[in-house]
């Protein structure tokens, strides 16, 4: 009788051990694997390129040579952010470190281009919160950059052209802008 009781305990223990292993296996299988989003900016790691872009920035804006610029990289190139007269700016460079455009941060509610506002309200992004709104400083060809967050707090970065077309990639055209 003791042997069958002992076998019963072993079978019972093995059964619960197997259940425990299955629970652990299922919980690990449900853990999301997060891959970095190539469109999410990260601090620039190539200091040589950062120095070259800083030199270009200073040449374009000699009166801002002492302003600190924070450099970032993302799948479509690089950008530097800086503040001048309490306004936040972003100077964007392509993958080779060539200047593309400068944008300034603005309030979404203050004087947003009506075409952009209408396009956003009709887009797949309409239910998301706009946490950052940037507009090109070039008066002849407007582009916009939106930082948005969905209901789960996940950020997205969207580029919009002057016609209200949305893209996850910036417009690749190069624009020459006057120095500030």
N, C-alpha and C positions, 0 to 999 in steps of 0.2 A: 504494500500500500504506500509505503514511503517512496518507493521508486516511481510509482505513477504520479504521486504528488510532486516529486522533484521534476519529472518530465513535464508535468503541467506548468510548473513555474518557469522552466526553460522555454517552453513553447509560448507561454504568455509574455515573457521578457523579450523573446525574439520578435514576436508580433508587434509589441509596442516600439521596439527599437526600429523595426522596418517602417512603421507609421511615422516615427520621429524623423527618420532619414528622408522619407517622401515629403514631409512638410518642409524641411529645410531645403530640399532640392527645388520644390515648387516656389518657395519664397525667393531663392536666388534667381530662378528663371524669370521671375516677374520684376526683378530689379532692372530699371531701365538703363540701357547702355547709352551714355551721352557722348556723342561725337561733337567736336568743336564745329560751330557754324562758321564757314569761311567768310561770311559777310559781317561777322561780329568783330569790331576793331580790337586789336591788342597793342600794347605798347611796342614801339619799334625796337627791334633787337639788333639791327645792322647800324651801328653807330657811324660807320663811314658814310653810308647813304644819308643818314640823318644830318651829318655835317654838310654834305653837298646840298641837300634841300634847304638847310638853314642858311647857307651861303646864297642860294637863289632867292630865298625869302628876303634876306637883308638887301640884296641888290634891287629887288622889286619895291621894297619898302624901306628906304634908307632912314627915314624918320622913326622907324620902329626897331632899329637894330638892337636896342637894349631890352626889348620886350621878351619875356620868357615864352617859348613855344613848346608845347607838348606834342611829340610826334607819335603817330599810330600807323599800324599796317593792317590791311585787310585784303581779301582776295583780288580786288581790283586796283590796288595801288597803296597809296599812303596819304596821310593828311596831317597837318599840324593845326592845333587850336591855340588861340591867343586872345587876350582881351585888350581892347583899345577904346578909351573913353567910355568905359563901362559896357561895351558891346562885345559879345563873344563872336569870334570869327573862326572859320575853318578854311585853310588853303589846301587844296587837293592836288595831288600829283599822281601820275600814272605809274604803272609797274616798273618803268625804267627810271623813275624819279624826275620826270619832266612835268612842269607846271601845267595844270588843267584849268582850274578855276578857284575862285574864292566865294564862300558863302557866309552870310551873317545869320546869327540866331535871332529869331523874332518871336513874338507872341502869336499863337495861332489865331486868336480872336481879333487881333489888331490889323485891319486892312489886308486880310488874305485875299489873293487874287480870286475873283468869283468863279473862274473856270476851275481852278484847283479845288475850291471848296465844294462846288457841285460834283466834280469828279470823285472826290473823296466820299461824299455822302452817298454816291451810287456804287461805290467800289466794294470789293470783298472785305475791305478793312473798316468799313463804316462803323462797326460796333466796337472798335478798339480805341483805346485812349491815346491821344497824341501827347507824348511826353517831351518832344523836341521838334521844333519847326525851323528849318533853315532855308534861306532864299539866296540865290546868286546875286552878287553885287553888280554884275554886268547888266546894264540897263537894256541892251539890245537883244539879249536872248536869255530868258528866265528859265532856270531849273530850280528844283526844290528837293529837299532831303527831309524825310519825316522819320522820327524815332517814335515807334508806337508800341503799345503793350496790350496783349490780349487779356481776357478775363482771368486767366491763370497766372498772370504776371510775366509771361514770356515775351521778351522784346523782339521786335522786327525792325529792320532798317529798309526804308523804301525810297526810291528815287522817282521823281515825277518831272516830266518835261512840261514845256509851256502850254501844250495842248491838253494836259491832264492825263497823259498816259503813264501808268505805273509800271515799275520794274524793280527787281531786287538788285539790279546792277546799275551803276551810274551811266549816264550818257557818255559814250567814249569820245565825243568830239572835243577838240582842244579849243579853248577860247582865250583870246588875248584880251586882257583887261588893263585899263589905265592904272598907273601907280596911284596909291592913295595919297 
